[in-house]
């Protein structure tokens, strides 16, 4: 697979990561489609293993999300700014502490946005808990799964 095709796969995966954070965009499916495209062009054992494991992980993720309480977005004050802070926090945490850093980064991004908006620690903490109960957990589960898939793909491309 050429450099340009690898860049296109990376761009589709990045679009999928942002799609997880945007309501109505099938982010996990974009990440999976990029993995499928890469595996069909690579045709190596590692590529097929990554495709099968990413498929299993995304199916497991869907089961977990279905078991969580339904999303109740209205009236919470979730803004695009908050989604941006949460996504950047998760990405920063994932890079700073590989894999597990995405979780505190996501929650920290929401907290930082609320701290800047509300001003105090207590109010920001209460607001962060409310947001995480309503929508944050399901988004975090999907985002974490997609980050694992993208990280495995990047590792396979760089070292495989």
C-alpha positions as CSV (number, residue, x, y, z in Angstrom):
1,X,0.0,0.0,0.0
2,X,1.4,3.4,-1.0
3,X,1.9,6.4,1.2
4,X,-1.1,8.2,-0.3
5,X,-3.4,5.3,0.4
6,X,-2.1,5.1,4.0
7,X,-2.7,8.8,4.4
8,X,-6.3,8.4,3.1
9,X,-6.9,5.5,5.5
10,X,-5.5,7.7,8.3
11,X,-7.8,10.6,7.3
12,X,-10.9,8.3,7.3
13,X,-9.9,7.0,10.7
14,X,-9.4,10.5,12.0
15,X,-12.8,11.5,10.6
16,X,-14.3,8.5,12.4
17,X,-12.7,9.6,15.7
18,X,-14.3,13.0,15.3
19,X,-17.5,11.3,14.2
20,X,-17.8,9.5,17.5
21,X,-18.0,12.9,19.2
22,X,-20.6,14.4,16.7
23,X,-24.2,13.2,17.1
24,X,-25.5,11.5,14.0
25,X,-22.2,10.6,12.4
26,X,-21.3,6.9,12.3
27,X,-17.8,7.3,13.7
28,X,-17.1,3.7,14.7
29,X,-18.3,2.5,11.3
30,X,-15.9,4.9,9.5
31,X,-13.0,3.6,11.6
32,X,-14.0,0.0,10.8
33,X,-14.4,0.8,7.0
34,X,-10.9,2.3,7.0
35,X,-9.5,-0.8,8.7
36,X,-11.4,-3.0,6.1
37,X,-9.9,-1.0,3.3
38,X,-6.4,-1.3,4.7
39,X,-6.8,-5.0,5.3
40,X,-8.1,-5.7,1.8
41,X,-5.1,-4.0,0.3
42,X,-2.4,-5.4,2.7
43,X,-3.6,-9.0,2.7
44,X,-1.2,-10.1,5.5
45,X,-1.9,-12.2,8.5
46,X,-1.5,-9.1,10.8
47,X,-4.0,-7.1,8.7
48,X,-6.6,-9.8,8.9
49,X,-6.1,-10.3,12.7
50,X,-6.5,-6.5,13.2
51,X,-9.7,-6.5,11.0
52,X,-11.3,-9.4,12.9
53,X,-10.3,-8.0,16.3
54,X,-11.6,-4.5,15.4
55,X,-14.8,-6.0,14.2
56,X,-15.2,-8.0,17.4
57,X,-14.4,-4.9,19.5
58,X,-16.9,-2.7,17.8
59,X,-19.6,-5.3,18.1
60,X,-18.8,-5.7,21.8
61,X,-18.9,-1.9,22.1
62,X,-22.3,-1.8,20.5
63,X,-23.6,-4.3,23.1
64,X,-22.1,-2.3,25.9
65,X,-23.6,1.0,24.6
66,X,-27.0,-0.7,24.3
67,X,-26.8,-1.8,28.0
68,X,-26.1,1.8,29.2
69,X,-29.0,4.2,30.0
70,X,-30.3,6.1,26.9
71,X,-28.7,9.4,26.1
72,X,-30.6,12.4,27.4
73,X,-29.0,15.4,25.8
74,X,-31.6,18.1,26.1
75,X,-31.3,20.6,28.9
76,X,-27.7,19.7,29.8
77,X,-26.0,22.6,28.1
78,X,-23.7,20.4,26.0
79,X,-22.1,22.6,23.4
80,X,-19.7,22.1,20.5
81,X,-17.0,23.7,22.7
82,X,-17.5,21.0,25.3
83,X,-17.3,18.3,22.7
84,X,-14.1,19.8,21.3
85,X,-12.5,20.0,24.8
86,X,-13.5,16.4,25.6
87,X,-12.2,15.1,22.2
88,X,-8.9,16.9,22.5
89,X,-8.6,15.8,26.1
90,X,-9.1,12.2,25.1
91,X,-6.6,12.5,22.3
92,X,-4.0,14.2,24.5
93,X,-4.5,11.7,27.2
94,X,-4.2,8.8,24.7
95,X,-0.9,10.2,23.5
96,X,0.5,11.1,26.9
97,X,-0.4,7.8,28.6
98,X,-1.0,5.3,25.8
99,X,-4.4,3.7,25.6
100,X,-5.6,4.2,29.2
101,X,-4.9,8.0,29.2
102,X,-8.0,8.6,26.9
103,X,-10.4,8.1,29.8
104,X,-9.1,10.7,32.2
105,X,-8.3,13.0,29.3
106,X,-12.0,12.8,28.1
107,X,-13.4,13.6,31.5
108,X,-10.7,16.2,32.1
109,X,-11.6,18.0,28.9
110,X,-15.3,18.2,30.0
111,X,-14.2,19.4,33.4
112,X,-11.9,22.0,32.0
113,X,-14.6,23.3,29.7
114,X,-17.1,23.5,32.6
115,X,-14.5,25.1,34.9
116,X,-13.9,27.9,32.3
117,X,-17.6,28.3,31.8
118,X,-18.8,28.2,35.4
119,X,-15.7,29.4,37.2
120,X,-15.8,27.3,40.3
121,X,-14.6,23.8,41.1
122,X,-17.8,22.6,42.8
123,X,-20.0,23.7,40.0
124,X,-17.7,22.3,37.3
125,X,-17.5,19.0,39.1
126,X,-21.3,18.7,39.5
127,X,-21.8,19.6,35.8
128,X,-19.2,17.1,34.7
129,X,-20.8,14.4,36.6
130,X,-24.2,15.3,35.1
131,X,-22.8,15.3,31.6
132,X,-21.0,12.0,32.1
133,X,-24.1,10.3,33.5
134,X,-26.2,11.5,30.6
135,X,-24.1,11.0,27.5
136,X,-20.4,10.8,28.4
137,X,-20.2,7.1,29.3
138,X,-21.6,5.9,25.9
139,X,-19.5,8.4,23.9
140,X,-16.4,7.4,26.0
141,X,-17.0,3.7,25.4
142,X,-17.2,4.3,21.6
143,X,-14.3,6.7,21.6
144,X,-12.1,4.4,23.6
145,X,-12.8,1.4,21.3
146,X,-12.0,3.6,18.2
147,X,-8.8,4.9,19.7
148,X,-7.7,1.3,20.5
149,X,-8.4,0.3,16.8
150,X,-6.6,3.4,15.4
151,X,-3.7,2.8,17.8
152,X,-3.4,-0.8,16.8
153,X,-3.5,0.1,13.1
154,X,-0.8,2.8,13.6
155,X,1.4,0.4,15.4
156,X,0.9,-2.2,12.7
157,X,1.8,0.4,10.0
158,X,4.8,1.8,11.8
159,X,6.3,-1.5,13.1
160,X,4.7,-4.1,10.9
